[in-house]
Amino acid sequence: MKRQNEGQIRIIEAFLAVLIIFSAFAVSANLAATQTMAKNDDLTSVGLQALLKLDSDGSLGKHIDGGNWSALRDSLSLVLPVGVAFNLTVYDEQMQRVNNAVVSNGAFGSQDVAFVEYVCASSGSVFRCYEVHLCLAVAK
């Protein structure tokens, strides 16, 4: 009788060990996904703050209206932290691309890319509305 109980306890022990191992895998996979989302949220916040800062004094709309893409690139390089790569594209009301030049500071070396969509209105005498798409990544 003792042998039969001993076998049942070994089966229960093996089952619990497998359950613990699979639980550890499930929890660790969830933690890695949460950390990646937090990094993207941080980059999104940084990009949105940079666009808000440029738009607060009207320089974002002025650069777009004037087609001064190099000044816009330089302004973004100053406002964004060092080590953040960006690519900016501007669209008009009909979703036609406005910028004819590349507004970027380099290639993306990371797979974690954040995307920011921002609506900007020009401050000139003619009202124009633009949709700004900003892609950000940590440069490597």
N, CA, C and O of each residue as an XYZ file, in Angstrom:
560
protein
N       0.820     -1.185      0.000
C       0.000      0.000      0.000
C       0.870      1.259      0.000
O       0.536      2.257     -0.638
N       1.954      1.197      0.701
C       2.836      2.355      0.783
C       3.448      2.678     -0.576
O       3.642      3.854     -0.885
N       3.756      1.685     -1.391
C       4.340      1.899     -2.708
C       3.375      2.639     -3.643
O       3.794      3.486     -4.432
N       2.111      2.320     -3.549
C       1.114      2.948     -4.419
C       0.977      4.438     -4.083
O       0.894      5.260     -4.995
N       0.953      4.800     -2.810
C       0.864      6.204     -2.403
C       2.108      6.972     -2.806
O       2.033      8.144     -3.175
N       3.255      6.307     -2.735
C       4.512      6.956     -3.090
C       4.515      7.321     -4.579
O       5.023      8.383     -4.939
N       3.978      6.494     -5.431
C       3.892      6.767     -6.865
C       2.949      7.918     -7.162
O       3.223      8.730     -8.045
N       1.867      7.996     -6.451
C       0.915      9.089     -6.669
C       1.528     10.421     -6.265
O       1.307     11.434     -6.928
N       2.284     10.425     -5.198
C       2.921     11.671     -4.749
C       3.969     12.121     -5.761
O       4.125     13.320     -5.995
N       4.687     11.178     -6.365
C       5.688     11.541     -7.382
C       5.006     12.160     -8.605
O       5.529     13.114     -9.181
N       3.863     11.637     -9.002
C       3.130     12.190    -10.142
C       2.649     13.602     -9.823
O       2.760     14.493    -10.666
N       2.122     13.820     -8.630
C       1.666     15.154     -8.216
C       2.853     16.115     -8.169
O       2.735     17.267     -8.588
N       3.987     15.652     -7.664
C       5.193     16.479     -7.586
C       5.666     16.877     -8.985
O       6.031     18.032     -9.203
N       5.665     15.948     -9.927
C       6.080     16.241    -11.298
C       5.114     17.233    -11.946
O       5.544     18.151    -12.644
N       3.829     17.056    -11.721
C       2.823     17.964    -12.270
C       3.025     19.383    -11.739
O       2.965     20.348    -12.500
N       3.262     19.506    -10.440
C       3.486     20.842     -9.857
C       4.766     21.485    -10.391
O       4.805     22.695    -10.613
N       5.817     20.680    -10.599
C       7.069     21.211    -11.136
C       6.856     21.752    -12.547
O       7.358     22.827    -12.874
N       6.121     21.026    -13.387
C       5.831     21.479    -14.746
C       4.990     22.754    -14.706
O       5.224     23.675    -15.488
N       4.028     22.810    -13.813
C       3.179     23.989    -13.664
C       3.998     25.219    -13.270
O       3.764     26.311    -13.789
N       4.936     25.052    -12.376
C       5.793     26.169    -11.940
C       6.674     26.647    -13.084
O       6.843     27.852    -13.267
N       7.232     25.731    -13.852
C       8.116     26.118    -14.966
C       7.335     26.883    -16.026
O       7.797     27.924    -16.494
N       6.155     26.387    -16.417
C       5.360     27.090    -17.422
C       4.868     28.444    -16.906
O       4.759     29.394    -17.681
N       4.578     28.541    -15.634
C       4.171     29.828    -15.053
C       5.315     30.831    -15.124
O       5.095     32.009    -15.407
N       6.535     30.366    -14.869
C       7.702     31.254    -14.937
C       7.902     31.769    -16.362
O       8.205     32.946    -16.556
N       7.733     30.894    -17.366
C       7.852     31.330    -18.757
C       6.782     32.350    -19.111
O       7.071     33.340    -19.784
N       5.572     32.127    -18.675
C       4.467     33.041    -18.985
C       4.699     34.412    -18.365
O       4.458     35.430    -19.013
N       5.158     34.453    -17.134
C       5.395     35.726    -16.452
C       6.569     36.464    -17.083
O       6.489     37.677    -17.273
N       7.656     35.770    -17.413
C       8.829     36.440    -17.989
C       8.522     36.984    -19.381
O       9.012     38.059    -19.728
N       7.741     36.290    -20.180
C       7.376     36.790    -21.509
C       6.528     38.054    -21.393
O       6.679     38.982    -22.188
N       5.650     38.090    -20.416
C       4.800     39.261    -20.208
C       5.618     40.460    -19.745
O       5.328     41.588    -20.144
N       6.625     40.244    -18.919
C       7.468     41.345    -18.447
C       8.260     41.954    -19.588
O       8.401     43.176    -19.645
N       8.781     41.143    -20.501
C       9.556     41.659    -21.629
C       8.671     42.507    -22.533
O       9.113     43.555    -23.004
N       7.449     42.090    -22.788
C       6.540     42.866    -23.633
C       6.172     44.187    -22.972
O       6.056     45.203    -23.658
N       5.989     44.196    -21.670
C       5.650     45.417    -20.947
C       6.797     46.419    -21.006
O       6.555     47.618    -21.149
N       8.048     45.950    -20.900
C       9.190     46.854    -20.951
C       9.332     47.465    -22.337
O       9.680     48.641    -22.449
N       9.072     46.697    -23.406
C       9.149     47.231    -24.761
C       8.090     48.298    -24.973
O       8.372     49.335    -25.574
N       6.872     48.062    -24.488
C       5.810     49.057    -24.633
C       6.156     50.318    -23.862
O       5.848     51.418    -24.321
N       6.788     50.190    -22.700
C       7.160     51.363    -21.918
C       8.200     52.199    -22.660
O       8.138     53.428    -22.624
N       9.160     51.551    -23.337
C      10.157     52.287    -24.110
C       9.490     53.052    -25.246
O       9.819     54.215    -25.480
N       8.546     52.412    -25.964
C       7.839     53.088    -27.045
C       7.014     54.250    -26.522
O       6.954     55.302    -27.159
N       6.372     54.074    -25.363
C       5.593     55.159    -24.775
C       6.492     56.328    -24.417
O       6.102     57.482    -24.591
N       7.703     56.044    -23.913
C       8.641     57.112    -23.581
C       9.051     57.877    -24.842
O       9.083     59.108    -24.837
N       9.362     57.155    -25.918
C       9.747     57.815    -27.163
C       8.589     58.624    -27.737
O       8.794     59.727    -28.244
N       7.387     58.088    -27.661
C       6.213     58.815    -28.147
C       6.029     60.108    -27.372
O       5.744     61.153    -27.958
N       6.189     60.042    -26.073
C       6.061     61.235    -25.239
C       7.135     62.261    -25.572
O       6.850     63.457    -25.644
N       8.356     61.806    -25.775
C       9.459     62.713    -26.120
C       9.172     63.397    -27.458
O       9.389     64.600    -27.599
N       8.685     62.635    -28.438
C       8.390     63.208    -29.747
C       7.254     64.215    -29.699
O       7.325     65.274    -30.322
N       6.210     63.881    -28.960
C       5.079     64.802    -28.841
C       5.494     66.085    -28.133
O       5.086     67.174    -28.537
N       6.296     65.968    -27.088
C       6.775     67.162    -26.381
C       7.642     68.034    -27.284
O       7.577     69.262    -27.211
N       8.453     67.405    -28.134
C       9.301     68.170    -29.055
C       8.447     68.943    -30.058
O       8.713     70.114    -30.328
N       7.423     68.295    -30.608
C       6.550     68.988    -31.569
C       5.748     70.098    -30.892
O       5.546     71.165    -31.472
N       5.296     69.845    -29.669
C       4.572     70.884    -28.932
C       5.466     72.088    -28.660
O       5.019     73.232    -28.747
N       6.715     71.833    -28.334
C       7.654     72.924    -28.051
C       7.904     73.760    -29.312
O       7.940     74.989    -29.254
N       8.076     73.081    -30.446
C       8.298     73.824    -31.692
C       7.051     74.578    -32.134
O       7.148     75.641    -32.746
N       5.881     74.028    -31.824
C       4.638     74.673    -32.236
C       4.207     75.772    -31.274
O       3.394     76.622    -31.639
N       4.730     75.772    -30.063
C       4.303     76.757    -29.064
C       4.658     78.189    -29.473
O       3.918     79.126    -29.171
N       5.780     78.354    -30.154
C       6.146     79.706    -30.604
C       5.845     79.918    -32.089
O       6.193     80.962    -32.641
N       5.201     78.941    -32.745
C       4.819     79.080    -34.142
C       5.896     78.710    -35.141
O       5.674     78.808    -36.348
N       7.060     78.287    -34.664
C       8.151     77.999    -35.600
C       7.871     76.762    -36.447
O       8.328     76.687    -37.588
N       7.131     75.793    -35.916
C       6.822     74.593    -36.694
C       6.007     74.966    -37.936
O       6.337     74.540    -39.043
N       4.953     75.753    -37.760
C       4.133     76.182    -38.893
C       4.898     77.072    -39.858
O       4.712     76.973    -41.071
N       5.759     77.943    -39.333
C       6.546     78.833    -40.190
C       7.506     78.039    -41.071
O       7.630     78.318    -42.263
N       8.182     77.058    -40.492
C       9.114     76.235    -41.272
C       8.377     75.462    -42.358
O       8.865     75.345    -43.482
N       7.191     74.929    -42.020
C       6.427     74.162    -43.001
C       5.900     75.075    -44.104
O       6.012     74.744    -45.284
N       5.327     76.218    -43.732
C       4.815     77.168    -44.733
C       5.914     77.627    -45.681
O       5.699     77.734    -46.889
N       7.094     77.897    -45.127
C       8.208     78.378    -45.943
C       8.964     77.278    -46.662
O       9.834     77.569    -47.482
N       8.659     76.032    -46.377
C       9.393     74.927    -47.003
C      10.839     74.875    -46.567
O      11.704     74.401    -47.303
N      11.098     75.365    -45.371
C      12.462     75.409    -44.841
C      12.749     74.108    -44.079
O      12.746     74.074    -42.848
N      12.996     73.050    -44.841
C      13.129     71.716    -44.242
C      14.435     71.543    -43.489
O      14.482     70.797    -42.511
N      15.487     72.208    -43.915
C      16.754     72.081    -43.183
C      16.659     72.763    -41.813
O      17.209     72.261    -40.833
N      15.969     73.897    -41.743
C      15.781     74.562    -40.447
C      14.895     73.717    -39.536
O      15.126     73.661    -38.328
N      13.887     73.063    -40.101
C      13.027     72.184    -39.310
C      13.816     70.990    -38.785
O      13.654     70.593    -37.631
N      14.667     70.420    -39.630
C      15.519     69.304    -39.201
C      16.462     69.744    -38.084
O      16.639     69.026    -37.100
N      17.065     70.921    -38.234
C      17.974     71.428    -37.207
C      17.235     71.707    -35.893
O      17.755     71.429    -34.812
N      16.031     72.254    -35.995
C      15.247     72.531    -34.788
C      14.883     71.250    -34.056
O      14.963     71.187    -32.829
N      14.484     70.235    -34.803
C      14.166     68.946    -34.171
C      15.406     68.323    -33.544
O      15.326     67.725    -32.472
N      16.541     68.459    -34.201
C      17.788     67.919    -33.641
C      18.140     68.584    -32.322
O      18.693     67.946    -31.426
N      17.816     69.881    -32.201
C      18.103     70.598    -30.955
C      17.126     70.225    -29.843
O      17.515     70.124    -28.679
N      15.865     70.022    -30.199
C      14.832     69.780    -29.190
C      14.843     68.330    -28.701
O      14.604     68.072    -27.521
N      15.118     67.387    -29.602
C      15.119     65.975    -29.209
C      16.408     65.615    -28.491
O      17.445     66.225    -28.752
N      16.369     64.640    -27.595
C      17.573     64.230    -26.888
C      18.611     63.619    -27.835
O      18.271     63.105    -28.901
N      19.860     63.684    -27.432
C      20.937     63.076    -28.199
C      20.726     61.563    -28.204
O      20.387     60.969    -27.181
N      20.927     60.962    -29.349
C      20.769     59.521    -29.453
C      19.397     59.083    -29.931
O      19.117     57.887    -29.998
N      18.530     60.047    -30.268
C      17.213     59.710    -30.795
C      17.202     60.051    -32.289
O      17.396     61.202    -32.682
N      16.972     59.025    -33.106
C      16.879     59.227    -34.549
C      15.430     59.563    -34.900
O      14.502     59.049    -34.275
N      15.238     60.423    -35.895
C      13.879     60.812    -36.266
C      13.735     60.899    -37.773
O      14.712     61.072    -38.501
N      12.509     60.776    -38.220
C      12.127     60.978    -39.615
C      10.767     61.657    -39.598
O       9.822     61.141    -39.001
N      10.662     62.808    -40.246
C       9.441     63.607    -40.207
C       8.874     63.744    -41.614
O       9.606     63.998    -42.571
N       7.555     63.573    -41.724
C       6.845     63.760    -42.988
C       5.636     64.647    -42.720
O       4.937     64.472    -41.722
N       5.393     65.602    -43.619
C       4.296     66.551    -43.455
C       3.297     66.344    -44.590
O       3.674     66.218    -45.755
N       2.008     66.311    -44.224
C       0.924     66.153    -45.194
C      -0.025     67.340    -45.084
O      -0.193     67.919    -44.011
N      -0.653     67.698    -46.226
C      -1.642     68.777    -46.205
C      -3.032     68.215    -45.924
O      -3.177     67.057    -45.532
N      -4.063     69.057    -46.130
C      -5.441     68.657    -45.808
C      -5.925     67.476    -46.648
O      -6.766     66.700    -46.195
N      -5.403     67.335    -47.862
C      -5.799     66.235    -48.742
C      -4.868     65.031    -48.602
O      -4.893     64.121    -49.430
N      -4.061     65.030    -47.567
C      -3.084     63.974    -47.281
C      -2.071     63.800    -48.417
O      -1.635     62.689    -48.717
N      -1.712     64.922    -49.036
C      -0.645     64.940    -50.033
C       0.641     65.347    -49.312
O       0.637     66.260    -48.487
N       1.709     64.679    -49.624
C       2.987     64.964    -48.960
C       3.450     66.372    -49.324
O       3.468     66.754    -50.494
N       3.823     67.130    -48.298
C       4.227     68.522    -48.497
C       5.743     68.637    -48.631
O       6.240     69.346    -49.506
N       6.474     67.939    -47.766
C       7.931     68.100    -47.799
C       8.520     67.302    -48.962
O       8.292     66.100    -49.103
N       9.291     68.022    -49.792
C       9.949     67.399    -50.927
C      11.369     66.959    -50.586
O      12.039     66.334    -51.409
N      11.821     67.273    -49.406
C      13.150     66.876    -48.945
C      12.993     65.970    -47.726
O      11.987     66.019    -47.019
N      13.983     65.166    -47.507
C      13.969     64.272    -46.351
C      14.277     65.078    -45.096
O      15.274     65.799    -45.042
N      13.424     64.954    -44.095
C      13.641     65.627    -42.812
C      13.962     64.531    -41.817
O      13.070     63.965    -41.184
N      15.259     64.234    -41.685
C      15.712     63.119    -40.867
C      17.132     63.393    -40.392
O      17.864     64.178    -40.993
N      17.503     62.734    -39.309
C      18.871     62.891    -38.829
C      19.668     61.595    -38.912
O      20.723     61.483    -38.287
N      19.190     60.627    -39.661
C      19.953     59.405    -39.840
C      19.066     58.190    -39.915
O      17.842     58.270    -39.814
N      19.717     57.070    -40.096
C      19.001     55.806    -40.219
C      18.628     55.278    -38.844
O      19.299     55.552    -37.849
N      17.548     54.520    -38.810
C      17.101     53.915    -37.563
C      17.903     52.648    -37.320
O      17.955     51.760    -38.171
N      18.528     52.573    -36.149
C      19.310     51.398    -35.801
C      18.606     50.509    -34.807
O      19.208     49.579    -34.271
N      17.350     50.775    -34.554
C      16.607     50.029    -33.543
C      15.326     49.498    -34.157
O      14.790     50.073    -35.104
N      14.847     48.401    -33.610
C      13.573     47.867    -34.062
C      12.421     48.482    -33.288
O      11.268     48.334    -33.692
N      12.693     49.157    -32.207
C      11.665     49.813    -31.406
C      11.448     51.218    -31.954
O      12.192     52.143    -31.629
N      10.429     51.367    -32.784
C      10.137     52.647    -33.428
C       8.831     53.178    -32.856
O       7.846     52.448    -32.746
N       8.833     54.444    -32.496
C       7.625     55.105    -31.982
C       7.101     56.040    -33.064
O       7.875     56.613    -33.832
N       5.795     56.186    -33.118
C       5.143     57.014    -34.137
C       4.292     58.075    -33.454
O       3.504     57.775    -32.557
N       4.462     59.328    -33.892
C       3.692     60.445    -33.345
C       2.969     61.122    -34.502
O       3.567     61.427    -35.533
N       1.683     61.348    -34.315
C       0.863     62.078    -35.282
C       0.467     63.395    -34.631
O      -0.020     63.411    -33.501
N       0.676     64.502    -35.343
C       0.437     65.813    -34.762
C      -0.215     66.705    -35.815
O       0.196     66.703    -36.976
N      -1.220     67.459    -35.414
C      -1.893     68.392    -36.322
C      -1.387     69.793    -36.016
O      -1.389     70.236    -34.868
N      -0.958     70.474    -37.055
C      -0.375     71.807    -36.914
C      -1.098     72.767    -37.848
O      -1.372     72.429    -38.999
N      -1.405     73.952    -37.359
C      -2.019     75.000    -38.174
C      -0.994     76.096    -38.407
O      -0.227     76.444    -37.509
N      -0.986     76.635    -39.615
C      -0.041     77.712    -39.917
C      -0.516     79.005    -39.270
O      -1.708     79.195    -39.028
N       0.420     79.874    -39.000
C       0.069     81.151    -38.368
C       0.086     82.296    -39.369
O       0.037     83.464    -38.982
N       0.156     81.966    -40.660
C       0.181     82.994    -41.691
C      -1.196     83.580    -41.955
O      -2.168     83.232    -41.284
N      -1.274     84.477    -42.941
C      -2.546     85.128    -43.261
C      -3.536     84.146    -43.897
O      -4.748     84.325    -43.780
N      -3.020     83.108    -44.570
C      -3.875     82.073    -45.158
C      -3.832     80.865    -44.225
O      -2.762     80.354    -43.891
N      -5.020     80.421    -43.812
C      -5.088     79.289    -42.885
C      -4.773     77.992    -43.615
O      -5.403     77.652    -44.617
N      -3.796     77.284    -43.095
C      -3.455     75.970    -43.615
C      -3.311     75.017    -42.436
O      -2.838     75.386    -41.361
N      -3.727     73.801    -42.669
C      -3.638     72.784    -41.631
C      -2.756     71.652    -42.158
O      -2.900     71.212    -43.299
N      -1.850     71.195    -41.310
C      -0.914     70.144    -41.706
C      -0.997     68.985    -40.710
O      -1.279     69.174    -39.527
N      -0.749     67.810    -41.216
C      -0.614     66.637    -40.354
C       0.848     66.217    -40.403
O       1.395     65.922    -41.466
N       1.462     66.199    -39.233
C       2.881     65.893    -39.122
C       3.022     64.478    -38.582
O       2.455     64.138    -37.544
N       3.790     63.654    -39.302
C       4.088     62.300    -38.852
C       5.569     62.249    -38.460
O       6.446     62.546    -39.270
N       5.825     61.877    -37.235
C       7.189     61.821    -36.713
C       7.471     60.406    -36.237
O       6.788     59.894    -35.350
N       8.472     59.780    -36.823
C       8.913     58.454    -36.393
C      10.207     58.625    -35.610
O      11.114     59.342    -36.031
N      10.278     57.952    -34.460
C      11.439     58.066    -33.579
C      11.978     56.691    -33.233
O      11.227     55.721    -33.125
N      13.285     56.622    -33.063
C      13.928     55.394    -32.613
C      15.196     55.771    -31.874
O      15.743     56.855    -32.070
N      15.653     54.881    -31.035
C      16.909     55.100    -30.333
C      18.029     54.747    -31.291
O      18.105     53.614    -31.767
N      18.903     55.709    -31.580
C      20.013     55.482    -32.514
C      21.033     54.553    -31.876
O      21.326     54.643    -30.684
N      21.562     53.669    -32.690
C      22.597     52.730    -32.191
C      23.891     52.931    -32.909
O      24.868     52.238    -32.627
